[in-house]
Amino acid sequence: MQIAVLTFDGFNELDSFVAAAILNRVRSQGWAAHITCPTEEATSLNGVTVRRQRPLSFAAEADAVILGSGSKTREIAADADLLAQLRLDPTRQLIGAQCSGTLLLAKLGLIGTLPACTDLTTKPWVIEAGVEVLDAPFVAHGNVATAGGCLASQYLAAWMLARGGSLAAAREAIHYVAPVGEKEATVARVLDVVTPFLGAASNAESRLVGA
């Protein structure tokens, strides 16, 4: 699984880096999450500058895509030329958006009339785009998932690992990054959130792995 973590100027470090780090915990199984940007470098909302690992065009060929949030998302959502470069296909890709990344999904027409999750700041903009916003950290409809709140990146990563790999892989990755003394509780909470959106087979697997 090759994953594009879309990262634009003004990006939120928690959205891009936490999800990428969790997904890269299964690199030995062929997974790789890449910071993907339209420019050679992107500077976060806190002034951290990173070099991209993949160009924006990589999003069209990746197996999965995560759209993080940032302070300039409304500008990006209004940039028709930039949005036209995001050729995402939920019939063959897993697509996840976090916080204001949900606004980009709405503008790309990948949410439609389905309810979605986002952060409190972005909520009125997503509603304005015609999307119902849930008071929840995570929701998925088929191959498209949305999450609300910076630390909800763990749910997006776990969902993507479970959908593209297995619940065992998701459990192992979350267990590794969870706080010491809270590992089992964290794994249980994360899997409780994402498992309802994985289907009957995955629900059965969750019982087998003790989630």
Backbone as a chain_set.jsonl record, in Angstrom:
{"seq": "MQIAVLTFDGFNELDSFVAAAILNRVRSQGWAAHITCPTEEATSLNGVTVRRQRPLSFAAEADAVILGSGSKTREIAADADLLAQLRLDPTRQLIGAQCSGTLLLAKLGLIGTLPACTDLTTKPWVIEAGVEVLDAPFVAHGNVATAGGCLASQYLAAWMLARGGSLAAAREAIHYVAPVGEKEATVARVLDVVTPFLGAASNAESRLVGA", "coords": {"N": [[0.844, -1.197, 0.0], [0.695, 2.075, -0.996], [0.695, 5.286, 0.18], [-0.534, 8.555, -0.14], [0.017, 11.4, 1.647], [-1.519, 14.201, 1.714], [-0.217, 17.393, 1.834], [-0.191, 20.695, 2.449], [0.914, 24.174, 2.207], [0.823, 25.788, 5.355], [0.009, 23.616, 6.754], [-1.268, 21.369, 9.286], [0.737, 19.955, 11.65], [0.164, 17.704, 13.25], [-1.848, 16.366, 11.866], [-0.645, 15.528, 9.414], [1.846, 14.289, 10.146], [1.379, 12.457, 12.306], [-0.484, 10.571, 11.324], [1.0, 9.605, 9.122], [3.237, 8.514, 10.434], [2.103, 6.438, 11.96], [1.035, 4.788, 9.94], [3.368, 4.081, 8.64], [4.415, 2.299, 10.402], [3.984, -0.248, 9.565], [5.723, -0.725, 7.529], [7.362, -2.866, 6.91], [5.626, -4.639, 5.836], [5.191, -3.753, 3.352], [3.944, -1.296, 3.235], [3.838, 2.243, 2.774], [3.828, 5.574, 3.678], [3.722, 8.735, 2.255], [4.787, 12.087, 2.405], [3.115, 14.372, 0.588], [3.143, 16.936, -1.708], [2.213, 20.008, -3.463], [4.296, 21.67, -4.023], [7.921, 21.948, -3.794], [8.625, 22.347, -1.149], [6.882, 22.665, 1.989], [5.413, 24.726, 4.431], [4.476, 24.567, 7.782], [1.611, 25.519, 9.867], [2.797, 26.303, 12.164], [5.279, 27.085, 11.439], [7.115, 25.101, 10.654], [9.15, 23.751, 8.243], [9.055, 21.437, 5.61], [10.414, 19.067, 3.262], [8.935, 17.795, 0.361], [8.047, 14.353, -0.234], [6.83, 13.163, -2.32], [5.417, 14.336, -5.433], [2.386, 16.267, -6.124], [0.982, 14.929, -8.101], [1.285, 12.281, -7.506], [-0.815, 11.515, -5.908], [-2.872, 10.624, -7.539], [-2.109, 8.106, -8.368], [-1.632, 6.661, -6.095], [-2.413, 4.092, -3.657], [-3.914, 4.796, -1.52], [-5.145, 7.794, 0.041], [-4.623, 10.557, 2.157], [-6.063, 13.495, 3.303], [-4.939, 16.1, 4.958], [-5.373, 18.806, 7.373], [-5.207, 22.429, 7.569], [-4.101, 25.874, 7.887], [-4.633, 27.193, 5.55], [-6.597, 25.996, 4.11], [-9.13, 26.841, 3.186], [-8.425, 28.613, 1.193], [-7.212, 26.867, -0.591], [-9.397, 25.268, -1.191], [-10.813, 27.004, -2.745], [-9.341, 27.204, -4.997], [-9.566, 26.423, -8.098], [-7.9, 25.398, -10.109], [-5.909, 24.012, -8.701], [-7.465, 22.094, -7.34], [-8.334, 20.657, -9.524], [-6.173, 19.143, -10.113], [-6.223, 17.132, -8.305], [-6.941, 14.161, -8.728], [-8.79, 11.974, -7.593], [-9.997, 8.697, -6.803], [-12.498, 7.01, -5.473], [-13.379, 4.458, -6.028], [-11.249, 2.813, -6.323], [-9.359, 3.627, -4.538], [-8.497, 4.094, -1.069], [-9.699, 6.72, 0.8], [-9.089, 9.289, 2.999], [-9.985, 11.998, 5.129], [-9.098, 14.708, 7.23], [-10.278, 16.971, 9.663], [-10.148, 20.18, 8.34], [-9.543, 19.089, 5.927], [-11.748, 17.707, 5.175], [-13.364, 19.611, 4.024], [-12.118, 19.949, 1.576], [-12.638, 17.452, 0.423], [-15.39, 17.682, 0.174], [-15.566, 19.763, -1.69], [-14.467, 18.475, -3.827], [-16.442, 16.788, -4.492], [-16.674, 14.292, -3.298], [-18.045, 13.529, -1.077], [-20.749, 14.146, -1.194], [-24.112, 13.754, -0.305], [-23.701, 12.518, 2.065], [-23.213, 12.202, 5.633], [-20.524, 13.737, 7.496], [-17.35, 14.083, 9.267], [-15.584, 16.667, 10.981], [-13.427, 19.327, 12.196], [-14.204, 21.721, 14.832], [-13.781, 24.378, 14.059], [-13.814, 24.292, 11.271], [-16.311, 23.317, 10.771], [-18.665, 25.093, 10.177], [-17.991, 25.869, 7.563], [-17.962, 23.501, 6.135], [-20.608, 22.741, 6.41], [-21.731, 24.84, 5.0], [-20.912, 24.081, 2.523], [-22.736, 22.204, 1.963], [-22.795, 19.814, 3.381], [-23.722, 17.511, 5.881], [-22.659, 17.639, 9.205], [-21.331, 15.517, 11.603], [-21.433, 15.034, 15.171], [-18.999, 13.658, 16.07], [-15.932, 11.706, 16.208], [-15.12, 10.248, 14.01], [-16.088, 8.843, 10.867], [-17.052, 6.59, 8.297], [-17.794, 5.875, 4.907], [-18.03, 3.379, 2.874], [-15.217, 3.478, 0.86], [-14.399, 5.96, 1.696], [-13.445, 8.102, 4.262], [-13.869, 10.296, 7.076], [-12.548, 12.469, 9.592], [-12.604, 14.183, 12.75], [-10.891, 16.625, 14.592], [-7.596, 17.042, 15.843], [-6.157, 14.839, 17.04], [-7.603, 12.763, 16.07], [-6.41, 11.594, 14.002], [-5.341, 9.123, 14.541], [-7.501, 7.432, 14.303], [-8.113, 7.565, 11.574], [-5.745, 6.448, 10.506], [-5.793, 3.87, 11.669], [-8.184, 2.853, 10.606], [-7.516, 2.843, 7.88], [-5.389, 1.017, 7.862], [-6.726, -1.273, 8.721], [-8.66, -1.598, 6.698], [-7.103, -1.77, 4.368], [-5.255, -3.653, 5.032], [-5.191, -5.495, 7.704], [-7.084, -6.07, 10.729], [-5.416, -6.922, 12.708], [-2.981, -5.765, 11.972], [-3.632, -3.071, 12.286], [-4.151, -3.017, 15.031], [-1.606, -3.678, 16.062], [-0.037, -1.495, 15.212], [-1.284, 0.727, 16.467], [-1.023, -0.056, 19.111], [1.729, 0.145, 19.444], [2.227, 2.943, 19.301], [0.689, 3.965, 21.326], [0.275, 5.423, 24.635], [2.381, 4.333, 27.324], [1.149, 2.103, 29.744], [-1.387, 2.646, 29.035], [-1.905, 1.259, 26.81], [-3.508, -1.068, 26.022], [-6.04, -0.075, 26.577], [-6.128, 2.122, 24.869], [-5.904, 0.907, 22.337], [-8.273, -0.612, 22.365], [-10.198, 1.445, 22.474], [-9.726, 2.846, 20.034], [-10.18, 0.836, 18.107], [-12.814, 0.247, 18.708], [-14.035, 2.504, 17.741], [-13.487, 2.49, 14.94], [-14.114, -0.086, 13.955], [-16.953, -0.573, 13.478], [-17.234, 0.411, 10.902], [-16.074, -1.284, 9.133], [-17.214, -3.604, 8.168], [-18.83, -6.884, 8.238], [-17.034, -9.108, 8.161], [-14.649, -8.034, 9.132], [-15.475, -7.286, 11.65], [-15.811, -9.752, 12.848], [-13.17, -10.609, 12.801], [-12.061, -8.796, 14.587], [-12.954, -9.723, 17.016], [-11.577, -12.082, 17.146], [-8.909, -11.25, 17.383], [-8.973, -10.142, 19.792], [-9.789, -7.511, 20.195]], "CA": [[0.0, 0.0, 0.0], [1.392, 3.346, -1.093], [-0.259, 6.291, 0.651], [-0.192, 9.965, -0.301], [-0.476, 12.256, 2.724], [-1.519, 15.516, 1.077], [0.311, 18.36, 2.792], [-0.095, 21.997, 1.791], [1.392, 25.263, 3.063], [-0.066, 26.044, 6.466], [-0.508, 22.344, 7.238], [-1.243, 21.014, 10.706], [1.721, 18.879, 11.796], [-0.447, 16.505, 13.833], [-2.596, 15.656, 10.832], [0.238, 14.894, 8.438], [2.928, 13.462, 10.687], [0.906, 11.353, 13.143], [-1.038, 9.542, 10.444], [2.091, 9.007, 8.346], [4.079, 7.709, 11.319], [1.391, 5.208, 12.31], [0.961, 3.953, 8.743], [4.709, 3.567, 8.336], [4.772, 1.236, 11.343], [3.879, -1.536, 8.859], [6.556, -0.636, 6.326], [7.894, -4.195, 6.604], [4.597, -5.351, 5.086], [5.047, -3.119, 2.047], [3.228, -0.036, 3.323], [4.663, 3.445, 2.876], [3.095, 6.835, 3.613], [4.628, 9.754, 1.724], [4.349, 13.479, 2.459], [2.865, 14.695, -0.821], [2.887, 18.38, -1.764], [2.244, 20.609, -4.803], [5.567, 22.383, -4.165], [9.064, 21.214, -3.244], [8.604, 22.488, 0.304], [5.653, 23.185, 2.593], [5.655, 25.238, 5.779], [3.302, 24.328, 8.613], [1.025, 26.688, 10.518], [3.703, 26.692, 13.246], [6.572, 27.481, 10.886], [8.0, 23.964, 10.371], [9.244, 23.535, 6.806], [9.436, 20.074, 5.226], [10.532, 18.79, 1.831], [7.995, 16.755, -0.033], [8.575, 13.055, -0.652], [6.193, 12.883, -3.604], [4.679, 15.477, -5.986], [0.943, 16.159, -6.004], [0.485, 13.961, -9.078], [1.346, 10.948, -6.907], [-2.11, 11.212, -5.303], [-3.722, 9.928, -8.503], [-1.661, 6.719, -8.539], [-1.492, 6.019, -4.784], [-3.476, 3.165, -3.249], [-4.713, 5.487, -0.516], [-4.844, 9.221, 0.15], [-5.104, 11.27, 3.33], [-6.05, 14.948, 3.164], [-4.86, 16.726, 6.262], [-5.929, 20.156, 7.45], [-4.23, 23.497, 7.665], [-4.641, 27.228, 8.003], [-4.929, 27.744, 4.22], [-7.466, 25.063, 3.392], [-10.197, 27.558, 2.473], [-7.827, 29.134, -0.034], [-7.025, 25.721, -1.484], [-10.726, 24.84, -1.63], [-11.29, 27.969, -3.734], [-8.398, 27.182, -6.117], [-10.079, 25.431, -9.046], [-6.787, 24.771, -10.833], [-5.27, 23.052, -7.805], [-8.398, 20.993, -7.118], [-8.405, 19.858, -10.748], [-5.023, 18.236, -10.116], [-6.476, 16.063, -7.339], [-7.782, 13.173, -9.413], [-8.958, 10.875, -6.646], [-10.973, 7.723, -7.266], [-12.895, 6.154, -4.342], [-13.668, 3.082, -6.44], [-10.022, 2.004, -6.238], [-8.489, 4.176, -3.505], [-9.003, 4.465, 0.237], [-9.524, 8.166, 0.904], [-9.429, 9.797, 4.325], [-9.767, 13.434, 5.323], [-9.126, 15.119, 8.624], [-10.569, 18.372, 9.952], [-10.512, 20.966, 7.159], [-9.416, 18.254, 4.733], [-13.112, 17.325, 4.811], [-13.855, 20.649, 3.119], [-11.587, 19.639, 0.248], [-13.414, 16.32, -0.097], [-16.701, 18.196, -0.225], [-15.399, 20.533, -2.923], [-14.152, 17.515, -4.888], [-17.641, 16.01, -4.748], [-16.473, 12.92, -2.845], [-18.883, 13.274, 0.089], [-22.138, 14.196, -1.633], [-25.095, 14.032, 0.751], [-23.388, 11.706, 3.237], [-22.706, 12.957, 6.78], [-19.065, 13.683, 7.62], [-16.756, 14.628, 10.484], [-14.57, 17.704, 10.806], [-13.16, 20.029, 13.45], [-15.214, 22.727, 15.152], [-13.542, 25.599, 13.289], [-14.183, 24.056, 9.875], [-17.709, 22.848, 10.692], [-19.595, 25.945, 9.414], [-17.624, 25.9, 6.144], [-18.391, 22.229, 5.55], [-22.07, 22.84, 6.323], [-21.988, 25.772, 3.897], [-20.673, 23.329, 1.282], [-23.856, 21.302, 1.77], [-22.543, 18.526, 4.023], [-24.12, 17.366, 7.278], [-21.505, 17.367, 10.063], [-21.647, 14.728, 12.782], [-20.722, 15.31, 16.415], [-18.29, 12.391, 16.249], [-14.543, 11.827, 15.778], [-14.793, 9.47, 12.81], [-17.141, 8.129, 10.153], [-16.616, 6.124, 6.972], [-18.806, 5.383, 3.985], [-17.275, 2.67, 1.848], [-13.787, 3.766, 0.813], [-14.146, 7.356, 2.065], [-13.586, 8.331, 5.698], [-13.542, 11.641, 7.555], [-12.282, 12.521, 11.025], [-12.611, 15.529, 13.295], [-9.998, 16.812, 15.738], [-6.207, 16.708, 15.481], [-5.747, 13.508, 17.467], [-8.403, 11.756, 15.374], [-5.565, 10.983, 12.971], [-5.153, 7.715, 14.902], [-8.641, 6.686, 13.77], [-7.921, 7.453, 10.123], [-4.664, 5.499, 10.244], [-6.247, 2.529, 12.037], [-9.174, 2.45, 9.595], [-6.823, 2.553, 6.627], [-4.644, -0.226, 8.06], [-7.672, -2.391, 8.792], [-9.308, -1.78, 5.4], [-6.129, -2.16, 3.358], [-4.446, -4.77, 5.516], [-5.948, -6.335, 8.628], [-7.264, -5.503, 12.059], [-4.214, -7.24, 13.48], [-1.981, -4.74, 11.637], [-4.074, -1.834, 12.92], [-3.955, -3.175, 16.467], [-0.175, -3.638, 16.358], [0.477, -0.141, 15.018], [-1.815, 1.599, 17.521], [-0.421, -0.498, 20.371], [3.096, 0.664, 19.502], [2.288, 4.395, 19.52], [-0.131, 4.329, 22.485], [1.034, 5.7, 25.86], [2.66, 3.216, 28.225], [0.156, 2.031, 30.804], [-2.71, 2.859, 28.452], [-1.873, 0.651, 25.485], [-4.681, -1.89, 25.726], [-7.22, 0.789, 26.601], [-6.097, 2.928, 23.655], [-6.232, 0.016, 21.216], [-9.691, -0.941, 22.456], [-10.991, 2.625, 22.116], [-9.574, 3.131, 18.61], [-10.857, -0.192, 17.322], [-14.252, 0.404, 18.942], [-14.502, 3.591, 16.876], [-13.389, 2.211, 13.504], [-14.62, -1.406, 13.567], [-18.296, -0.565, 12.872], [-17.191, 0.85, 9.513], [-15.216, -2.214, 8.395], [-17.966, -4.728, 7.626], [-19.036, -8.051, 9.097], [-15.84, -9.954, 8.244], [-13.678, -7.389, 10.008], [-15.996, -7.36, 13.014], [-15.485, -11.088, 13.355], [-11.713, -10.66, 13.026], [-11.737, -8.035, 15.792], [-13.176, -10.585, 18.172], [-10.523, -13.087, 17.164], [-7.64, -10.684, 17.838], [-9.154, -9.659, 21.164], [-9.993, -6.075, 20.264]], "C": [[0.879, 1.247, 0.0], [0.382, 4.453, -0.807], [0.288, 7.69, 0.439], [-0.809, 10.749, 0.851], [-0.397, 13.693, 2.205], [-1.24, 16.601, 2.106], [0.561, 19.675, 2.06], [0.504, 23.024, 2.746], [0.342, 25.558, 4.133], [-0.606, 24.783, 7.103], [-0.382, 22.193, 8.752], [-0.325, 19.801, 10.864], [1.099, 17.584, 12.326], [-1.182, 15.688, 12.779], [-1.674, 14.881, 9.902], [1.184, 13.887, 9.07], [2.435, 12.275, 11.51], [0.36, 10.229, 12.283], [0.065, 8.836, 9.667], [2.944, 8.096, 9.211], [3.407, 6.387, 11.685], [1.347, 4.265, 11.109], [2.322, 3.354, 8.395], [5.195, 2.539, 9.357], [4.707, -0.132, 10.671], [4.652, -1.498, 7.544], [7.107, -2.006, 5.925], [6.903, -5.044, 5.815], [4.311, -4.689, 3.745], [4.286, -1.816, 2.047], [4.221, 1.122, 3.372], [3.783, 4.675, 2.7], [4.077, 7.939, 3.247], [4.008, 11.148, 1.885], [4.301, 13.989, 1.014], [2.407, 16.141, -0.937], [2.883, 18.89, -3.211], [3.543, 21.364, -5.08], [6.68, 21.589, -3.499], [9.089, 21.243, -1.721], [7.246, 23.005, 0.754], [5.979, 23.606, 4.013], [4.371, 25.147, 6.592], [2.771, 25.621, 9.215], [1.875, 27.158, 11.687], [5.121, 26.981, 12.756], [7.561, 26.365, 10.634], [7.986, 23.69, 8.869], [9.742, 22.13, 6.502], [9.575, 19.998, 3.713], [9.594, 17.647, 1.485], [8.736, 15.474, -0.413], [8.012, 12.646, -1.999], [5.5, 14.146, -4.112], [3.179, 15.229, -5.907], [0.363, 15.116, -6.958], [0.485, 12.533, -8.531], [-0.003, 10.538, -6.321], [-3.002, 10.408, -6.24], [-3.355, 8.461, -8.641], [-1.538, 5.964, -7.228], [-2.66, 5.067, -4.519], [-4.42, 3.815, -2.249], [-4.236, 6.933, -0.399], [-5.42, 9.76, 1.451], [-4.975, 12.766, 3.069], [-6.068, 15.548, 4.557], [-5.424, 18.134, 6.23], [-4.813, 21.189, 7.526], [-4.904, 24.854, 7.673], [-5.031, 27.831, 6.66], [-5.897, 26.877, 3.425], [-8.573, 25.783, 2.633], [-9.676, 28.155, 1.174], [-7.662, 28.021, -1.063], [-8.366, 25.273, -2.048], [-11.305, 25.763, -2.701], [-10.412, 28.0, -4.982], [-8.795, 26.071, -7.091], [-8.96, 24.706, -9.778], [-6.109, 23.704, -9.975], [-6.179, 21.845, -7.567], [-8.475, 20.079, -8.337], [-7.252, 18.859, -10.835], [-5.229, 17.048, -9.176], [-7.462, 15.063, -7.948], [-7.875, 11.918, -8.536], [-10.118, 9.979, -7.081], [-11.356, 6.767, -6.136], [-13.28, 4.736, -4.748], [-12.431, 2.195, -6.355], [-9.057, 2.495, -5.165], [-9.226, 4.282, -2.176], [-8.696, 5.946, 0.422], [-9.985, 8.625, 2.285], [-9.137, 11.28, 4.419], [-9.916, 13.77, 6.787], [-9.381, 16.604, 8.741], [-10.9, 19.143, 8.674], [-10.247, 20.223, 5.856], [-10.774, 17.789, 4.26], [-13.722, 18.347, 3.864], [-13.366, 20.389, 1.696], [-12.334, 18.466, -0.374], [-14.78, 16.778, -0.581], [-16.604, 18.939, -1.551], [-15.083, 19.622, -4.111], [-15.348, 16.629, -5.227], [-17.561, 14.578, -4.272], [-17.25, 12.585, -1.575], [-20.357, 13.236, -0.302], [-23.056, 14.547, -0.479], [-24.817, 13.242, 2.027], [-22.895, 12.571, 4.395], [-21.202, 12.741, 6.941], [-18.628, 14.256, 8.958], [-15.72, 15.687, 10.125], [-14.34, 18.373, 12.157], [-14.172, 21.161, 13.642], [-15.034, 24.014, 14.349], [-14.05, 25.454, 11.862], [-15.664, 23.742, 9.708], [-18.63, 23.775, 9.903], [-19.273, 25.997, 7.923], [-18.073, 24.627, 5.439], [-19.912, 22.21, 5.413], [-22.461, 23.741, 5.164], [-21.804, 25.081, 2.544], [-21.75, 22.275, 1.044], [-23.723, 19.945, 2.418], [-23.025, 18.551, 5.466], [-22.901, 16.969, 8.105], [-21.964, 16.648, 11.327], [-20.862, 15.203, 14.001], [-20.023, 14.012, 16.823], [-16.865, 12.551, 15.742], [-14.25, 11.181, 14.435], [-16.049, 8.861, 12.206], [-16.582, 7.703, 8.8], [-17.817, 5.626, 6.194], [-18.059, 4.703, 2.849], [-15.796, 2.98, 1.949], [-13.431, 5.191, 1.217], [-14.422, 7.554, 3.55], [-13.229, 9.774, 6.024], [-13.396, 11.603, 9.069], [-12.243, 13.971, 11.485], [-11.771, 15.638, 14.551], [-8.61, 16.303, 15.423], [-5.82, 15.278, 15.834], [-6.617, 12.403, 16.876], [-7.623, 11.12, 14.23], [-5.315, 9.511, 13.265], [-6.294, 6.862, 14.358], [-8.517, 6.505, 12.261], [-6.869, 6.406, 9.791], [-5.106, 4.074, 10.541], [-7.255, 1.999, 11.031], [-8.491, 2.048, 8.292], [-6.032, 1.255, 6.727], [-5.579, -1.425, 8.062], [-8.319, -2.661, 7.44], [-8.326, -2.292, 4.354], [-5.278, -3.346, 3.744], [-5.264, -5.695, 6.381], [-6.122, -5.604, 9.954], [-6.054, -5.784, 12.934], [-3.131, -6.198, 13.232], [-2.334, -3.419, 12.304], [-3.817, -1.882, 14.423], [-2.481, -3.038, 16.827], [0.381, -2.221, 16.262], [0.003, 0.801, 16.12], [-1.213, 1.228, 18.872], [0.976, 0.087, 20.531], [3.121, 2.146, 19.885], [1.507, 4.835, 20.761], [0.738, 4.571, 23.718], [1.229, 4.44, 26.7], [1.668, 3.261, 29.386], [-1.259, 2.22, 30.302], [-2.851, 2.141, 27.11], [-3.124, -0.153, 25.154], [-5.944, -1.049, 25.681], [-7.292, 1.633, 25.329], [-6.471, 2.094, 22.44], [-7.728, -0.291, 21.21], [-10.556, 0.233, 22.018], [-10.931, 2.899, 20.614], [-10.329, 2.113, 17.771], [-12.37, -0.153, 17.535], [-14.833, 1.475, 18.013], [-14.536, 3.169, 15.411], [-14.035, 0.903, 13.072], [-16.03, -1.388, 12.979], [-18.31, -0.193, 11.399], [-16.366, -0.08, 8.63], [-15.964, -3.389, 7.788], [-17.967, -5.928, 8.547], [-17.788, -8.897, 9.262], [-14.818, -9.364, 9.203], [-14.162, -7.388, 11.447], [-15.687, -8.696, 13.647], [-14.002, -11.19, 13.667], [-11.357, -9.916, 14.3], [-11.951, -8.867, 17.046], [-12.063, -11.623, 18.29], [-9.204, -12.544, 17.702], [-7.785, -10.045, 19.212], [-9.339, -8.18, 21.28], [-11.303, -5.756, 20.967]], "O": [[1.704, 1.439, 0.893], [-0.654, 4.547, -1.465], [1.431, 7.98, 0.793], [-2.03, 10.76, 1.011], [0.661, 14.32, 2.251], [-1.935, 16.714, 3.116], [1.41, 19.758, 1.172], [0.593, 22.782, 3.949], [-0.859, 25.575, 3.861], [-1.551, 24.833, 7.89], [0.477, 22.795, 9.396], [-0.577, 18.746, 10.282], [1.471, 16.493, 11.894], [-1.141, 14.458, 12.801], [-1.905, 13.701, 9.636], [1.311, 12.762, 8.589], [3.011, 11.191, 11.424], [0.701, 9.064, 12.487], [0.067, 7.609, 9.564], [3.335, 7.016, 8.77], [4.057, 5.342, 11.718], [1.597, 3.069, 11.253], [2.397, 2.228, 7.904], [6.274, 1.969, 9.194], [5.315, -1.084, 11.16], [4.28, -2.155, 6.572], [7.297, -2.277, 4.74], [7.28, -6.041, 5.2], [3.326, -5.01, 3.08], [4.001, -1.27, 0.981], [5.306, 0.999, 3.94], [3.078, 4.805, 1.699], [5.138, 8.062, 3.858], [2.845, 11.359, 1.54], [5.317, 14.028, 0.319], [1.404, 16.53, -0.338], [3.486, 18.269, -4.086], [3.856, 21.664, -6.232], [6.416, 20.665, -2.729], [9.519, 20.284, -1.08], [6.548, 23.691, 0.007], [6.729, 22.929, 4.715], [3.311, 25.592, 6.15], [3.39, 26.679, 9.094], [1.706, 28.282, 12.16], [6.049, 27.107, 13.555], [8.742, 26.637, 10.417], [6.931, 23.427, 8.292], [10.737, 21.683, 7.072], [8.945, 20.757, 2.976], [9.478, 16.667, 2.221], [9.886, 15.505, -0.851], [8.632, 11.879, -2.735], [5.037, 14.953, -3.305], [2.747, 14.105, -5.651], [-0.647, 14.486, -6.644], [-0.237, 11.674, -9.037], [-0.307, 9.348, -6.242], [-3.805, 9.596, -5.782], [-4.207, 7.647, -8.998], [-1.359, 4.746, -7.237], [-3.744, 5.217, -5.082], [-5.585, 3.432, -2.144], [-3.085, 7.252, -0.698], [-6.56, 9.461, 1.807], [-3.916, 13.247, 2.665], [-7.084, 15.51, 5.251], [-5.895, 18.603, 5.194], [-3.63, 20.85, 7.545], [-6.116, 24.969, 7.489], [-5.69, 28.87, 6.621], [-6.001, 27.012, 2.205], [-8.922, 25.365, 1.529], [-10.392, 28.202, 0.173], [-7.935, 28.207, -2.249], [-8.472, 24.94, -3.228], [-12.177, 25.36, -3.471], [-10.701, 28.739, -5.923], [-8.401, 24.917, -6.921], [-9.071, 23.508, -10.037], [-5.776, 22.625, -10.464], [-5.716, 20.705, -7.59], [-8.66, 18.87, -8.201], [-7.342, 17.855, -11.542], [-4.489, 16.067, -9.245], [-8.666, 15.128, -7.7], [-7.139, 10.948, -8.719], [-11.097, 10.452, -7.658], [-10.625, 5.815, -5.863], [-13.489, 3.89, -3.879], [-12.544, 0.97, -6.317], [-8.042, 1.848, -4.907], [-10.431, 4.528, -2.148], [-7.56, 6.376, 0.223], [-11.123, 8.381, 2.686], [-8.156, 11.764, 3.855], [-10.744, 13.197, 7.495], [-8.786, 17.406, 8.021], [-11.855, 18.786, 7.983], [-10.676, 20.669, 4.792], [-10.952, 17.503, 3.075], [-14.514, 17.988, 2.992], [-14.105, 20.583, 0.731], [-12.631, 18.483, -1.568], [-15.269, 16.322, -1.615], [-17.451, 18.772, -2.429], [-15.391, 19.953, -5.256], [-15.277, 15.812, -6.145], [-18.29, 13.722, -4.773], [-17.13, 11.478, -1.052], [-21.119, 12.405, 0.191], [-22.817, 15.515, 0.243], [-25.609, 13.288, 2.969], [-22.223, 13.577, 4.163], [-20.673, 11.694, 6.57], [-19.428, 14.838, 9.69], [-15.063, 15.602, 9.087], [-14.984, 18.023, 13.146], [-14.906, 21.509, 12.717], [-16.014, 24.669, 13.997], [-14.645, 26.379, 11.31], [-16.208, 23.887, 8.613], [-19.334, 23.291, 9.017], [-20.177, 26.152, 7.102], [-18.512, 24.666, 4.289], [-20.443, 21.72, 4.416], [-23.407, 23.448, 4.432], [-22.445, 25.438, 1.555], [-21.7, 21.539, 0.058], [-24.445, 19.014, 2.062], [-22.762, 19.509, 6.193], [-22.181, 16.043, 7.729], [-22.864, 17.108, 12.029], [-19.751, 15.716, 13.867], [-20.41, 13.36, 17.792], [-16.6, 13.437, 14.93], [-13.258, 11.513, 13.786], [-16.951, 8.422, 12.918], [-15.733, 8.388, 8.23], [-18.738, 5.031, 6.754], [-17.518, 5.368, 1.966], [-15.184, 2.774, 2.997], [-12.273, 5.592, 1.094], [-15.5, 7.215, 4.039], [-12.407, 10.396, 5.352], [-14.041, 10.802, 9.745], [-11.898, 14.871, 10.719], [-11.918, 14.836, 15.474], [-8.456, 15.25, 14.804], [-5.219, 14.579, 15.018], [-6.39, 11.225, 17.153], [-8.12, 10.212, 13.564], [-5.098, 8.727, 12.341], [-6.087, 5.705, 13.993], [-8.783, 5.425, 11.733], [-7.068, 5.576, 8.905], [-4.831, 3.164, 9.759], [-7.194, 0.832, 10.643], [-8.844, 1.041, 7.679], [-6.007, 0.473, 5.777], [-5.27, -2.466, 7.482], [-8.512, -3.818, 7.066], [-8.673, -3.151, 3.543], [-4.65, -3.975, 2.892], [-5.954, -6.58, 5.874], [-5.404, -4.651, 10.258], [-5.706, -4.981, 13.8], [-2.439, -5.787, 14.164], [-1.461, -2.724, 12.824], [-3.33, -0.918, 15.014], [-2.142, -2.356, 17.794], [1.164, -1.791, 17.109], [0.79, 1.584, 16.65], [-0.927, 2.106, 19.686], [1.363, 0.481, 21.631], [3.944, 2.56, 20.702], [1.655, 5.975, 21.201], [1.818, 3.992, 23.837], [0.344, 3.588, 26.771], [1.387, 4.325, 29.936], [-2.222, 1.989, 31.033], [-3.799, 2.386, 26.364], [-3.737, 0.062, 24.108], [-6.819, -1.279, 24.846], [-8.371, 1.839, 24.775], [-7.266, 2.528, 21.606], [-8.371, -0.233, 20.162], [-11.528, 0.055, 21.285], [-11.959, 3.156, 19.988], [-11.036, 2.478, 16.832], [-13.127, -0.491, 16.625], [-15.972, 1.367, 17.559], [-15.506, 3.456, 14.709], [-14.467, 0.788, 11.924], [-16.287, -2.14, 12.04], [-19.296, -0.452, 10.71], [-15.999, 0.283, 7.513], [-15.4, -4.108, 6.964], [-17.207, -5.987, 9.513], [-17.496, -9.36, 10.364], [-14.198, -10.082, 9.987], [-13.354, -7.478, 12.371], [-15.345, -8.776, 14.827], [-13.614, -11.783, 14.673], [-10.458, -10.335, 15.029], [-11.215, -8.731, 18.023], [-11.659, -11.994, 19.392], [-8.465, -13.252, 18.385], [-6.831, -9.47, 19.737], [-9.084, -7.612, 22.342], [-11.651, -4.585, 21.123]]}, "num_chains": 1, "name": "protein.A"}
